[in-house]
Each structure stands twice: as C-alpha cells, then as structure tokens.
C-alpha cells in the first residue's frame, strides 16, 4: 500500500466526500473516514480511539460509523456507535467490509472506500432512515492522522 501522502489523490478525496454526502441522504447515520500511517496498537483499539477523538460518540442517536484505514499496515476497521450496535446483527458490517476488500485487493483504494461508504449508507437506512429534520452532525471530510 502507498504511504498516507500518496494513498489518495485530491480527486479521490473529493469522490469519497461526495460518497459520504450521498450515503447520508439515505440515513440519519453519520459516516466518517480516517486515514493514518498506523500504530503499534491493535487496529480496532486504535479505531475506537479515533472514534472518540473525532467526537463521533456525540451524535444524538449514537449512529456514527467510522471507516479507519491504517495505510502502512494494509488494514482497515469499520466501527459503529452504540445506537447502531444495539439494533443490528453481529454480521451487519460484513458486506460493507467485503465491498472494501474486493477493491483494495486490486489497489483501488478510492473505489473501495466509495463502495463501502455507499453500502454502509444503504444498510443504515433500514435502522436509521433519513428524516426531513436531520442535521449533519459531523464533518464529511476525510480526517488524517
């Protein structure tokens, strides 16, 4: 996998942010993407730290979703907040992970994230449908560490 600096082009980032905006038109869920080099910590533990750091736990319905990517480790984690985890089955994120993995294996990092984001939006729609009075509670841009 490339370095964090080379992982996504500006055009790729624009497409990913557009996918987040599109996904969030289907659901009141909030989706964020965080990309970093990686750490010596367990990826899931680090994703939870980032989740807190980005204040994703502060959404009204506790329905934030983070896609965390550790570029140099070639790994990613999808984690959802308590509101999501309380109502979805254990395998809820499997199809989203599969969408991302299929593209990442081919080196299509932007497309993997776009596909995963759109899939997450569709899945969240069933449990957290978009409401006319929904407010975008979290920024849509990609965060980097």
Residue frames relative to the residue before (quaternion, step in Angstrom):
aa qw qx qy qz dx dy dz
X 1.0000 0.0000 0.0000 0.0000 0.00 0.00 0.00
X 0.5234 -0.6441 0.4485 0.3319 3.60 -1.03 0.65
X 0.6331 -0.4914 0.4102 0.4353 3.57 -1.31 0.08
X 0.6857 -0.4759 0.3394 0.4338 3.58 -1.24 0.32
X 0.6317 0.5530 -0.3276 0.4334 3.58 1.03 -0.81
X 0.7710 0.3520 -0.1708 0.5025 3.57 1.03 -0.81
X 0.4123 0.7530 -0.4448 0.2552 3.59 1.28 -0.08
X 0.8034 0.0327 0.0220 0.5941 3.58 0.91 -0.94
X 0.3930 -0.6782 0.5647 0.2584 3.53 -1.11 0.72
X 0.6726 -0.4580 0.3698 0.4484 3.59 -1.27 0.13
X 0.6392 0.5210 -0.3217 0.4653 3.58 1.05 -0.77
X 0.6199 0.5348 -0.3325 0.4681 3.57 1.06 -0.78
X 0.6610 0.5108 -0.3069 0.4560 3.56 0.90 -0.95
X 0.6287 0.5345 -0.3272 0.4604 3.58 1.00 -0.81
X 0.6610 0.5034 -0.2999 0.4688 3.60 0.98 -0.87
X 0.6495 0.5134 -0.3163 0.4632 3.59 1.01 -0.78
X 0.6472 0.4970 -0.3176 0.4830 3.59 0.94 -0.83
X 0.6287 0.5209 -0.3335 0.4713 3.61 1.01 -0.76
X 0.6357 0.5189 -0.3283 0.4678 3.61 1.02 -0.76
X 0.6236 0.5237 -0.3418 0.4691 3.59 1.00 -0.75
X 0.6576 0.5065 -0.3095 0.4640 3.59 0.89 -0.92
X 0.6541 0.5067 -0.3070 0.4703 3.59 0.98 -0.85
X 0.6622 0.5102 -0.3087 0.4537 3.58 0.86 -0.95
X 0.7020 0.4789 -0.2717 0.4517 3.56 0.94 -0.86
X 0.5490 0.5714 -0.4240 0.4386 3.62 1.22 0.00
X 0.6740 0.4834 -0.2842 0.4809 3.59 1.27 -0.29
X 0.8056 0.2004 -0.0528 0.5551 3.56 1.17 -0.52
X 0.4657 -0.6340 0.5282 0.3196 3.53 -1.26 0.40
X 0.4482 0.6867 -0.4457 0.3591 3.58 1.30 -0.04
X 0.2963 -0.7390 0.5838 0.1592 3.55 -1.22 0.61
X 0.1268 -0.8098 0.5723 0.0224 3.56 -0.73 1.11
X 0.0168 -0.7790 0.6267 -0.0102 3.56 -0.97 0.93
X 0.1954 -0.7310 0.6396 0.1356 3.53 -1.30 0.51
X 0.0384 -0.7758 0.6298 0.0011 3.56 -0.96 0.95
X 0.0835 -0.7927 0.6039 0.0028 3.53 -0.86 1.05
X 0.1512 0.7748 -0.6060 0.0976 3.54 -0.96 0.89
X 0.7080 -0.4452 0.3439 0.4268 3.52 -1.34 0.24
X 0.4909 -0.6033 0.4644 0.4236 3.56 0.88 -1.00
X 0.2284 -0.7553 0.5967 0.1459 3.56 -1.27 0.25
X 0.6270 -0.5159 0.4176 0.4077 3.53 -1.34 -0.04
X 0.5291 0.6382 -0.3990 0.3917 3.56 1.27 -0.21
X 0.6222 -0.4856 0.4511 0.4166 3.53 -1.34 0.26
X 0.5573 -0.6516 0.3999 0.3240 3.57 -0.89 0.95
X 0.6641 0.4959 -0.3204 0.4587 3.59 0.90 -0.82
X 0.6385 0.5165 -0.3266 0.4679 3.59 0.98 -0.83
X 0.6575 0.4970 -0.3105 0.4736 3.57 0.96 -0.85
X 0.6258 0.5315 -0.3423 0.4569 3.62 0.98 -0.78
X 0.6471 0.5106 -0.3221 0.4657 3.60 0.99 -0.77
X 0.6151 0.5340 -0.3394 0.4705 3.59 1.08 -0.72
X 0.6629 0.4953 -0.2970 0.4764 3.56 0.92 -0.94
X 0.5913 0.5746 -0.3505 0.4442 3.58 1.03 -0.82
X 0.6881 0.4626 -0.2645 0.4926 3.57 0.92 -0.96
X 0.6420 0.5460 -0.3147 0.4366 3.58 0.93 -0.94
X 0.7144 0.4250 -0.2356 0.5035 3.58 1.04 -0.82
X 0.3988 -0.7553 0.4272 0.2966 3.56 1.39 0.07
X 0.2454 0.8012 -0.5065 0.2034 3.54 1.07 0.76
X 0.5959 0.5811 -0.3458 0.4331 3.56 1.25 -0.38
X 0.6332 0.5698 -0.3173 0.4168 3.58 1.27 -0.16
X 0.4144 0.6893 -0.5023 0.3176 3.62 1.16 0.25
X 0.6422 -0.5771 0.3508 0.3625 3.54 -1.07 0.77
X 0.7837 0.3100 -0.1589 0.5143 3.60 0.88 -0.94
X 0.3904 -0.7300 0.4632 0.3165 3.58 1.32 0.13
X 0.4616 0.6909 -0.4220 0.3627 3.54 0.93 0.98
X 0.3000 0.7462 -0.5266 0.2753 3.54 0.96 0.92
X 0.1344 -0.7661 0.6256 0.0602 3.55 -1.18 0.72
X 0.1184 -0.7856 0.6054 0.0469 3.54 -0.88 0.99
X 0.1319 -0.7164 0.6777 0.1010 3.51 -1.10 0.86
X 0.1019 -0.8099 0.5774 -0.0162 3.53 -0.38 1.34
X 0.0651 -0.7998 0.5967 0.0050 3.59 -0.81 1.04
X 0.1549 -0.7456 0.6443 0.0703 3.56 -0.89 1.08
X 0.3410 -0.8135 0.4364 0.1773 3.55 0.00 1.37
X 0.7428 0.4221 -0.2530 0.4540 3.60 0.64 -1.05
X 0.6716 0.4779 -0.2962 0.4825 3.59 1.13 -0.55
X 0.3336 -0.7705 0.4754 0.2628 3.57 1.31 -0.29
X 0.5560 0.5856 -0.3893 0.4432 3.55 1.03 0.86
X 0.0494 -0.7708 0.6313 0.0696 3.54 -1.32 0.27
X 0.1767 -0.7557 0.6247 0.0864 3.52 -1.30 0.48
X 0.1587 -0.7300 0.6519 0.1302 3.55 -1.14 0.68
X 0.0765 0.7981 -0.5962 0.0417 3.56 -0.75 0.95
X 0.2119 -0.7749 0.5894 0.0848 3.50 -1.06 0.89
X 0.5638 -0.6133 0.4461 0.3271 3.54 -1.21 0.54
X 0.7600 -0.4164 0.2794 0.4133 3.53 -1.37 0.21
X 0.6409 0.5456 -0.3351 0.4234 3.59 0.91 -0.84
X 0.6599 0.4749 -0.2943 0.5023 3.57 1.09 -0.72
X 0.7000 0.5008 -0.2792 0.4257 3.55 0.74 -1.10
X 0.6281 0.5513 -0.3356 0.4347 3.60 1.14 -0.56
X 0.7954 0.3386 -0.1634 0.4753 3.62 1.07 -0.58
X 0.6927 0.4625 -0.2905 0.4710 3.61 1.17 -0.19
X 0.5646 -0.5888 0.4437 0.3711 3.60 -1.18 0.46
X 0.6947 -0.5046 0.3320 0.3906 3.56 -1.27 0.47
X 0.7368 0.4140 -0.2266 0.4841 3.60 1.01 -0.73
X 0.2495 0.8332 -0.4693 0.1527 3.57 1.31 0.26
X 0.7588 0.3987 -0.2090 0.4708 3.61 0.89 -0.88
X 0.4187 0.7443 -0.4549 0.2527 3.62 1.22 -0.13
X 0.6965 0.4592 -0.3000 0.4627 3.61 0.81 -0.89
X 0.6119 0.5286 -0.3490 0.4737 3.59 1.11 -0.61
X 0.6354 0.5178 -0.3197 0.4753 3.59 0.97 -0.86
X 0.6482 0.5294 -0.3188 0.4450 3.58 0.95 -0.87
X 0.6155 0.5457 -0.3391 0.4565 3.59 1.01 -0.82
X 0.6894 0.4772 -0.2751 0.4703 3.56 0.89 -0.96
X 0.6644 0.5218 -0.3066 0.4387 3.58 0.83 -0.99
X 0.6396 0.5468 -0.3358 0.4232 3.59 0.88 -0.92
X 0.7125 0.4299 -0.2556 0.4922 3.59 0.94 -0.82
X 0.6329 0.5418 -0.3382 0.4377 3.60 0.96 -0.83
X 0.6221 0.5586 -0.3406 0.4300 3.61 1.00 -0.80
X 0.7129 0.4169 -0.2398 0.5103 3.57 1.16 -0.60
X 0.5551 -0.6269 0.3816 0.3916 3.58 1.29 0.09
X 0.5211 0.6302 -0.4053 0.4087 3.58 1.30 0.24
X 0.0754 -0.8622 0.5002 0.0260 3.56 0.52 1.22
X 0.6396 0.5128 -0.3303 0.4677 3.58 0.92 -0.85
X 0.6980 0.4758 -0.2865 0.4521 3.58 0.79 -1.00
X 0.6079 0.5528 -0.3502 0.4497 3.58 1.07 -0.67
X 0.6808 0.4692 -0.2866 0.4840 3.55 0.94 -0.89
X 0.6322 0.5252 -0.3333 0.4618 3.60 0.94 -0.83
X 0.6779 0.4877 -0.2954 0.4640 3.59 0.83 -0.98
X 0.6639 0.5120 -0.3014 0.4541 3.59 0.95 -0.88
X 0.6472 0.5201 -0.3091 0.4637 3.56 0.98 -0.87
X 0.6797 0.4819 -0.2950 0.4677 3.59 0.85 -0.93
X 0.6327 0.5167 -0.3243 0.4770 3.59 1.03 -0.77
X 0.6412 0.5200 -0.3246 0.4617 3.60 0.94 -0.86
X 0.6443 0.5254 -0.3195 0.4547 3.59 0.97 -0.84
X 0.6584 0.5019 -0.3045 0.4711 3.56 0.97 -0.86
X 0.6755 0.4914 -0.3030 0.4587 3.58 0.92 -0.86
X 0.6675 0.5090 -0.3026 0.4514 3.57 0.97 -0.84
X 0.5331 0.6629 -0.3864 0.3564 3.56 1.17 -0.64
X 0.6489 0.5421 -0.3201 0.4274 3.60 0.98 -0.82
X 0.7714 0.3507 -0.1752 0.5012 3.59 1.01 -0.81
X 0.7854 0.1539 -0.0570 0.5968 3.55 1.18 -0.65
X 0.0514 -0.8348 0.5478 0.0212 3.61 0.47 1.15
X 0.5804 -0.5756 0.4532 0.3556 3.52 -1.22 0.57
X 0.1666 -0.7671 0.6139 0.0831 3.56 -1.01 0.86
X 0.6230 -0.5739 0.3810 0.3706 3.59 -1.10 0.65
X 0.7409 0.3949 -0.2284 0.4929 3.59 1.07 -0.64
X 0.3288 0.7607 -0.5012 0.2491 3.61 1.23 0.31
X 0.1940 -0.7494 0.6257 0.0958 3.51 -1.15 0.78
X 0.4267 -0.6665 0.5402 0.2864 3.57 -0.99 0.80
X 0.2001 -0.8486 0.4843 0.0733 3.56 -0.13 1.33
X 0.7817 0.2481 -0.1288 0.5574 3.60 1.17 -0.50
X 0.5747 -0.5840 0.4313 0.3777 3.60 -1.10 0.57
X 0.4233 -0.7151 0.5024 0.2388 3.57 -1.13 0.65
X 0.5646 0.6281 -0.4038 0.3516 3.61 1.12 -0.41
X 0.5793 -0.5781 0.4606 0.3437 3.52 -1.31 0.49
X 0.2247 -0.7454 0.6061 0.1632 3.56 -0.96 0.80
X 0.1597 -0.7892 0.5898 0.0620 3.54 -1.13 0.68
X 0.1734 -0.7976 0.5717 0.0831 3.53 -1.07 0.75
